[in-house]
Amino acid sequence: MPDSQSHPPQDAVETEFPPGVAWIDGRFVPMSEAKIPVLDWGFLRSDATYDVVHVWKHRFFRLDKHLDRFLASVAKLRMTLPFDRAGLESLLQETVVESGLEDAYVEMICTRGHSPTFSRDPRDAVNRFIAFAIPFGWIADPDQRARGLNMIVASVPRIPAASVDPTIKNYHWLDLVKGLYEAYDRGGENVLLKDLDGFLTEGPGFNLFAVKDGRVHTPDRGVLEGITRGTALELCAELSIPTDVAPLSMETLTGAEEAFVTSTAGGIVAIASVDGAALPASPGPITQGLSDLYWAKHQDPAWTTPVRGR
């Protein structure tokens, strides 16, 4: 028999949940009640896709692009949603209103679900859609955002694109988590992974950029085509900054004048050091200029969608 004194029941351990609301199985519930069955293949097999759009000052940022990517991912995985695009947008709008949040992190998820007959054939599964809104989250704390992230390049390689399509936003993060622990062990704050050919790819939840000789470089393969990544490239064009979307070597990164990462969870954030070696500027003038323009766009009607009915 288990020793109940040394191993308290799991339900005896109090778990804190952020404020917000989730839509699951056809109804809104508090985050503490948003749960999926253990037989859902999204849990058992990481058979799921998702997307995250943020709301800032009651406005979605680049909502159309996030919807485009999510719907494309669902189609690539041969899943189905219980509503069309307009219905999806309407539900996300309602989720934010129900949450009562001004600045929010809004996630949409489609899992394979599970088969009512427990078949192992994924075609028999009933897909499950989930959405939730919680307070806006950052990939870096205020101090890191001010000075830049201390980054480690891990020895563990990124999952090959031939195995798991990185353009489908997914939960296959074990390589990234393993890399994070390596970064922590080496005194870093976050991690970058290389592909099997030794080129840099991305980190957990963000894309990578390096600035060398006034030109902005970002990897062209083995990465999620992040919405904030695409936004940064658009902002470079607006500011007449040349860009190079191509394989990114360690030599380019370590020889860069400045570097940054991009994410829905925080926008454009500078890199201060790579493997313990400080970069010349953090944040550098290009990084800072792009970041300033990025946040200015959050009030631009061409880039944002107001939350309706708040």
Disulfide bonds with the S-S distance in Angstrom:
none
